[in-house]
Amino acid sequence: MKKCLVLLTAAIICLSFFACGNEQIYDPNYIDLTSMSGTMVYSEVLNMMTVPEEYEGKTVKMHGLFSYAEGIDRYYYACIIEDATACCAQGIEFELAENRIFPDEYPELGEEITVEGTFETYYEDEYRYCTLSDAEILD
C-alpha cells in the first residue's frame, strides 16, 4: 500500500511540471476573441459596442466572415461574427495597416478571415463608430 501511495505521489509531482507548460499569460491589453466560446465572443463584442471606451487602445484578434459596404468616398471593411446559435451577428470594422486594392487584394464577400488590430473609435457626423485600426488579415 505504501508503495502505491509513493508511486501515485511521484506521478502527481511529475505531472505538475508539465501541466502548466501551455499556460497563457493574461494580458489585459490583448483580447483574443478566437480563443473564446461563441457565447463569450458575442458577449464581448456586444460589450465593445456598448462601452467602447473600456477597449480603446487594446489589441483585438477576431475570426469571422469578411464583409464590406460602399460609402460615399470609401469602402468600409468588417469582420462579422455570428453568435452560438447563428441567429444574430455583430461585426467590427477594420482598417488595414497596408494599402490594398479593392476588390483584387481582399477576401471574397463571406470568406472566413482572422483579423488583428488596435481597437479605436471615430466619429462620422454625430455618430460614433468602432474600428480595428492598423489591422492585419492573418489568414
C-alpha positions, 0 to 999 in steps of 0.5 A: 500500500505504501508503495502505491501511495509513493508511486501515485505521489511521484506521478502527481509531482511529475505531472505538475511540471508539465501541466502548466507548460501551455499556460497563457499569460493574461494580458489585459491589453490583448483580447483574443476573441478566437480563443473564446466560446461563441457565447463569450465572443458575442458577449464581448463584442456586444460589450465593445459596442456598448462601452467602447471606451473600456477597449480603446487602445487594446489589441483585438484578434477576431475570426469571422466572415469578411464583409464590406459596404460602399460609402460615399468616398470609401469602402468600409471593411468588417469582420462579422461574427455570428453568435452560438446559435447563428441567429444574430451577428455583430461585426467590427470594422477594420482598417488595414495597416497596408494599402490594398486594392479593392476588390483584387487584394481582399477576401471574397464577400463571406470568406472566413478571415482572422483579423488583428488590430488596435481597437479605436473609435471615430466619429462620422457626423454625430455618430460614433463608430468602432474600428480595428485600426492598423489591422492585419488579415492573418489568414 
